[in-house]
Amino acid sequence: MYMYPDNLKAKATLWLWELRDIGIIGIGLLISVFALAQTGILFPVVITAAYAFLSIRFEDMSILDFIRYAVSFFILKPQTYEWAA
């Protein structure tokens, strides 16, 4: 099922992911299968599955976006507080 938003300005989605995320997950799975077949290492499969889980979108927000905003707010951008007297 391919859904495109009504306003034509939002990003296109396929099931619960954006199309960019579907491409990244697909390429990650392909690399993971090759790595598993050649070396027997499961680490790429775990990384791809974690990215697939974190990039699921609900109401135009993903868990990965939330983590990015939280890290930016709490760690990367300094907060200034002014007390009014």
C-alpha positions in Angstrom: 0.0 0.0 0.0 1.6 3.3 -1.1 0.3 6.4 0.6 1.1 9.9 -0.4 -0.1 12.8 1.8 -2.8 15.1 0.6 -0.8 18.3 0.8 2.0 17.0 -1.4 4.6 18.6 0.9 5.0 15.9 3.5 7.4 13.0 2.9 6.1 9.9 1.1 5.6 6.8 3.3 5.3 3.1 2.7 3.7 1.2 5.6 5.3 2.7 8.7 8.5 4.0 7.2 9.6 6.8 4.9 10.8 5.7 1.5 14.4 6.8 2.4 14.3 4.5 5.4 13.0 1.6 3.3 16.0 2.0 1.0 18.4 2.2 3.9 16.9 -0.9 5.5 16.9 -2.8 2.2 20.6 -2.0 1.6 21.4 -2.8 5.2 19.6 -6.2 5.0 21.5 -7.0 1.7 24.8 -6.3 3.3 23.8 -8.1 6.4 22.9 -11.3 4.5 26.2 -11.2 2.6 28.1 -10.7 5.8 26.2 -13.5 7.5 26.7 -15.9 4.6 30.4 -15.2 4.2 31.6 -14.7 7.8 28.8 -15.8 10.1 28.8 -12.4 11.9 25.3 -11.3 13.1 26.3 -7.8 14.1 25.1 -6.1 10.8 21.7 -7.9 11.1 21.3 -6.5 14.7 22.3 -3.0 13.5 19.8 -3.1 10.6 17.0 -4.4 12.8 17.7 -1.7 15.4 17.6 1.0 12.7 14.4 -0.5 11.3 12.8 -0.4 14.8 14.0 3.1 15.6 12.8 4.6 12.2 9.2 3.5 12.5 7.0 6.6 12.1 3.8 7.4 14.1 2.2 10.7 13.4 5.2 12.1 11.6 7.6 11.4 14.4 10.0 8.4 14.9 11.9 7.2 17.9 15.1 8.1 16.1 13.9 11.7 15.7 12.9 11.9 19.3 16.4 10.7 20.4 18.1 13.2 18.1 16.0 16.1 19.5 16.6 15.0 23.1 20.4 14.7 22.5 20.4 18.1 20.8 18.4 19.7 23.6 20.1 18.2 26.6 23.7 17.8 25.4 24.7 19.7 22.2 22.9 23.0 22.5 23.6 25.0 25.7 20.5 26.2 27.5 20.4 29.7 29.0 18.2 30.6 31.9 17.5 34.1 33.0 15.9 35.0 36.3 13.8 38.1 36.4 14.1 40.1 39.5 
